[in-house]
């Protein structure tokens, strides 16, 4: 790990100031479960680390549920949200996505804000002995294109990067139409969660729409007719402590056996948390049967671009989505 300056702050304005005044690079530290790993690997090399954990006192650690919906502070720990009885009952896809992530020890440490910003687990990104990684070294190429790309993305890829977004919680937020509250040097703003992450295109090293110094303060999930009938299904090589090969966050608003509205987000198969809007459109107003789920699954992966070792993800992703839809429909609400 390289030398860096460490700053602990008690106020949001102090955090933003400490981050913004560094000429080279600075990173916010919450749980540290991704940042510290990548610093040890020499992948991330911040000249300053700004510890924001004391901002829990400023509302960053609050978890609020009411008639208008759910508000999760960015410093709420994964385990606290996963185990909250009201979230498990009224927003099950949120609880399930967090319960299926990482280990109990990491969930006790990791923050929700840090979780959605975690970096890819692409081997070529995390191993600095590979020079050609456009995320780590812009303009150097993508070793995964011609390398071992079994865990890599089939949706949202470009000829510059095929690294998979690794998280679970993000798909749940996407499916529930979450909003993100952000604070930075120019004040506060709010965006849809769907607008937070950027597909790699020609600039894979720019992963989000956050401006320098900006900080996620909270997530706001509105109360909707489909939040309670929601499911997160994660398929992986082993049942414990493994990232998804394919996952689906599904939320349904149903009238008997007919789908009024569907929300679908896919994980493990895309470069960013992936909203399958074409699949949602195919299901709207349809009776949920094998034909409808098959049509939705085909629509979700119509634009998929497989590579040498990961073509299986298309069929796996379709089957995962189909199972999640059926599980959500079968829930007793």
C-alpha positions in Angstrom: 0.0 0.0 0.0 1.3 3.4 -0.9 1.6 6.4 1.5 -1.5 8.6 1.8 -2.9 11.4 4.0 -5.7 10.4 6.3 -8.5 12.9 7.4 -11.4 12.1 9.7 -14.3 14.6 9.4 -17.5 15.3 11.5 -19.4 17.5 9.1 -20.4 17.0 5.5 -19.0 20.3 4.4 -15.6 19.4 5.9 -15.7 16.0 4.0 -16.3 17.7 0.7 -13.7 20.3 1.4 -11.1 17.7 2.3 -11.9 15.7 -0.8 -12.0 18.6 -3.2 -8.7 20.3 -2.1 -6.5 17.4 -3.1 -4.9 18.1 -6.4 -4.3 14.5 -7.3 -6.8 12.0 -6.0 -8.9 11.4 -2.8 -11.3 8.7 -1.8 -14.1 8.7 0.8 -13.8 5.9 3.4 -16.9 4.3 4.9 -16.8 0.6 5.5 -13.6 0.3 3.5 -14.4 -3.3 2.4 -13.6 -2.5 -1.3 -11.3 0.5 -1.0 -8.7 -1.0 1.4 -8.5 -4.2 -0.7 -7.8 -2.2 -3.9 -5.3 0.0 -2.1 -3.4 -3.1 -1.0 -3.5 -4.5 -4.5 -2.1 -1.1 -5.8 -5.1 -0.7 -8.1 -6.3 2.4 -6.3 -3.7 5.0 -5.2 -5.4 7.9 -3.4 -3.2 10.6 -2.0 -5.8 11.3 0.7 -8.4 9.1 2.4 -11.3 11.0 4.0 -13.1 9.0 6.7 -16.8 10.0 6.7 -18.1 7.5 9.3 -18.7 10.3 11.9 -21.3 11.7 9.4 -23.7 9.1 10.8 -24.6 11.8 13.3 -25.6 14.1 10.4 -28.3 11.7 9.2 -26.1 9.5 7.0 -26.8 6.6 9.2 -30.6 7.0 9.5 -33.1 4.4 8.2 -36.6 5.7 7.9 -39.8 4.0 6.8 -43.2 5.8 6.4 -46.2 6.2 4.1 -44.1 7.8 1.4 -41.6 5.0 1.3 -38.2 4.1 2.5 -35.1 6.3 3.1 -31.7 4.7 3.6 -28.8 6.8 4.7 -25.6 6.1 2.8 -23.8 5.0 6.0 -26.4 2.5 7.0 -24.7 -0.9 7.2 -25.7 -3.7 5.0 -26.6 -6.0 7.9 -28.8 -3.3 9.5 -31.0 -2.9 6.4 -31.0 -6.7 5.6 -32.3 -7.6 9.1 -34.8 -4.8 9.5 -38.3 -6.4 9.9 -40.2 -3.7 8.1 -37.8 -3.9 5.1 -38.1 -7.7 5.0 -41.9 -7.4 5.0 -42.5 -4.4 2.7 -39.4 -4.3 0.5 -38.2 -8.0 0.4 -36.1 -7.5 -2.7 -33.9 -5.0 -0.7 -33.4 -7.4 2.2 -32.8 -10.4 0.0 -30.2 -8.6 -2.1 -28.3 -7.6 1.0 -28.6 -11.0 2.7 -27.1 -12.8 -0.4 -24.1 -10.5 -0.6 -20.7 -11.0 0.9 -20.2 -12.6 4.3 -21.8 -11.7 7.7 -18.6 -10.0 8.8 -18.5 -7.8 5.7 -22.2 -7.0 5.8 -21.6 -5.7 9.4 -18.9 -3.3 8.1 -19.9 -2.3 4.6 -22.1 0.8 4.0 -24.9 1.0 1.5 -23.4 4.0 -0.2 -20.1 2.2 -0.6 -21.8 -1.0 -1.7 -23.3 0.5 -4.8 -20.0 2.1 -5.8 -17.9 -1.1 -5.5 -15.5 -1.8 -8.3 -15.5 -4.7 -10.6 -14.0 -8.1 -9.7 -12.5 -8.5 -13.2 -9.1 -10.3 -12.7 -7.4 -8.1 -15.3 -8.5 -5.0 -13.4 -7.5 -6.2 -9.9 -4.1 -7.7 -11.0 -1.7 -4.8 -11.9 0.6 -7.2 -13.6 -1.8 -6.9 -16.6 -1.0 -3.6 -18.1 -3.9 -3.6 -20.6 -7.0 -2.6 -18.5 -8.9 0.5 -19.7 -10.5 0.9 -16.3 -7.2 1.1 -14.5 -5.0 2.4 -17.3 -7.1 4.3 -19.8 -6.2 3.7 -23.4 -4.2 0.5 -22.7 -6.8 -2.0 -24.0 -8.9 -4.7 -22.5 -7.2 -8.0 -21.7 -10.5 -9.7 -21.0 -11.6 -9.5 -24.6 -9.2 -12.2 -25.7 -8.6 -13.6 -22.2 -10.5 -15.7 -19.7 -13.9 -14.0 -19.8 -16.3 -16.5 -18.2 -17.5 -14.1 -15.5 -17.7 -11.1 -17.7 -20.6 -9.1 -19.1 -22.8 -9.8 -22.1 -25.0 -6.6 -21.8 -23.8 -3.0 -21.9 -20.3 -3.9 -23.1 -18.1 -2.1 -25.6 -14.9 -2.8 -27.5 -13.1 -1.1 -24.6 -14.4 -3.1 -21.6 -16.5 -6.1 -20.7 -16.1 -6.0 -17.0 -19.2 -7.0 -15.0 -20.7 -4.8 -12.3 -20.5 -7.1 -9.2 -23.1 -5.8 -6.7 -26.5 -7.1 -5.7 -28.2 -4.2 -3.8 -28.0 -2.0 -6.8 -30.3 -4.2 -8.8 -32.9 -4.0 -6.0 -32.7 -0.2 -6.0 -33.1 -0.2 -9.8 -36.2 -2.4 -9.7 -37.9 -0.2 -7.1 -37.3 3.1 -9.0 -35.0 4.4 -6.3 -33.7 8.0 -6.1 -30.2 8.9 -5.0 -29.5 12.0 -2.9 -26.1 13.6 -3.5 -24.1 16.4 -2.0 -21.0 18.0 -3.4 -19.0 21.2 -3.8 -21.9 22.8 -5.9 -24.6 21.8 -3.4 -27.2 19.0 -3.3 -29.0 17.2 -6.1 -31.2 14.2 -6.6 -31.1 11.7 -9.5 -32.7 8.4 -10.3 -30.6 5.4 -9.3 -30.7 4.3 -12.9 -28.7 7.4 -13.8 -25.9 6.8 -11.3 -23.8 4.3 -13.2 -22.2 4.7 -16.7 -21.8 2.1 -19.3 -18.1 1.7 -20.4 -18.4 3.0 -23.9 -15.1 4.6 -24.8 -14.3 5.7 -21.2 -14.5 2.6 -18.9 -12.5 4.4 -16.2 -15.5 6.8 -15.6 -17.9 4.5 -13.9 -20.5 6.9 -12.4 -22.1 10.3 -13.0 -20.8 11.6 -9.7 -18.7 14.8 -10.0 -15.4 15.1 -8.2 -16.0 15.5 -4.5 -19.6 14.5 -4.6 -20.9 12.2 -1.9 -24.0 10.0 -1.8 -26.0 10.9 1.3 -29.0 8.6 1.0 -31.3 6.4 -1.1 -35.0 7.1 -1.4 -37.3 4.2 -2.4 -40.9 5.3 -3.0 -43.9 3.4 -1.7 -45.2 1.5 -4.8 -47.8 -1.2 -5.5 -45.1 -3.6 -6.5 -42.6 -3.2 -3.7 -44.0 -6.0 -1.5 -44.3 -8.5 -4.3 -40.6 -8.5 -5.0 -37.8 -11.1 -5.2 -34.1 -11.1 -5.6 -32.7 -14.4 -7.2 -29.0 -14.9 -7.4 -27.3 -17.7 -9.3 -23.6 -18.4 -8.5 -21.0 -21.1 -8.6 -21.4 -21.8 -4.9 -24.0 -20.8 -2.4 -21.8 -18.8 0.0 -19.7 -15.7 -0.5 -19.6 -15.6 -4.3 -20.6 -13.1 -6.9 -23.5 -13.6 -9.2 -23.1 -15.3 -12.6 -26.7 -14.1 -13.2 -29.2 -12.4 -10.9 -32.6 -10.8 -11.2 -34.5 -8.3 -9.1 -38.2 -8.5 -9.9 -41.1 -6.5 -8.6 -44.7 -7.1 -9.8 -48.0 -5.3 -9.4 -50.7 -7.9 -10.3 -54.4 -8.0 -10.8 -55.2 -11.7 -10.2 -53.0 -13.5 -12.7 -52.5 -10.4 -14.9 -49.5 -8.1 -14.6 -50.3 -4.4 -14.3 -46.7 -3.4 -14.0 -43.4 -5.2 -13.8 -40.0 -3.9 -12.8 -36.9 -6.0 -13.7 -33.2 -5.4 -13.0 -30.4 -7.9 -13.9 -27.1 -8.5 -12.3 -24.0 -10.6 -13.0 -24.5 -10.2 -16.8 -24.0 -6.5 -17.4 -21.4 -3.8 -17.1 -23.8 -1.7 -14.9 -26.9 -2.5 -12.8 -29.2 -3.3 -15.8 -32.8 -2.3 -16.1 -34.6 -4.6 -18.5 -37.3 -2.2 -19.8 -38.0 -4.1 -22.9 -38.9 -7.2 -20.8 -41.1 -5.0 -18.6 -43.0 -3.8 -21.6 -43.6 -7.3 -22.8 -45.2 -8.3 -19.5 -47.4 -5.2 -19.0 -51.1 -6.2 -19.3 -50.2 -9.9 -19.8 -51.3 -13.0 -18.0 -48.2 -14.5 -16.4 -47.6 -17.8 -18.1 -44.8 -19.7 -19.8 -45.2 -17.8 -23.0 -45.1 -14.4 -21.3 -42.1 -15.2 -19.2 -40.2 -16.6 -22.2 -41.0 -13.5 -24.3 -39.8 -11.3 -21.5 -36.6 -13.2 -21.1 -35.9 -13.1 -24.8 -36.5 -9.3 -24.8 -34.2 -8.9 -21.8 -31.2 -10.5 -23.7 -32.0 -9.4 -27.2 -29.0 -7.1 -27.3 -26.6 -9.5 -25.5 -23.0 -9.8 -26.9 -21.3 -12.9 -25.7 -17.6 -13.6 -25.8 -15.6 -16.9 -26.0 -16.2 -18.2 -22.5 -19.4 -16.5 -21.4 -22.1 -17.3 -24.0 -23.8 -19.6 -21.4 -24.8 -16.4 -19.4 -27.5 -15.6 -21.9 -29.4 -18.8 -21.3 -28.6 -18.7 -17.6 -29.8 -15.1 -17.4 -33.1 -16.0 -19.2 -33.8 -18.9 -16.8 -32.9 -16.8 -13.8 -35.3 -14.1 -14.8 -38.1 -16.7 -15.5 -37.6 -18.2 -12.1 -37.7 -14.8 -10.4 -40.9 -13.8 -12.2 -42.6 -17.0 -11.1 -41.4 -16.7 -7.6 -42.6 -13.1 -7.3 -46.0 -14.0 -8.8 -46.4 -16.9 -6.3 -45.9 -14.7 -3.2 -48.9 -14.3 -0.9 -49.4 -10.6 -0.4 
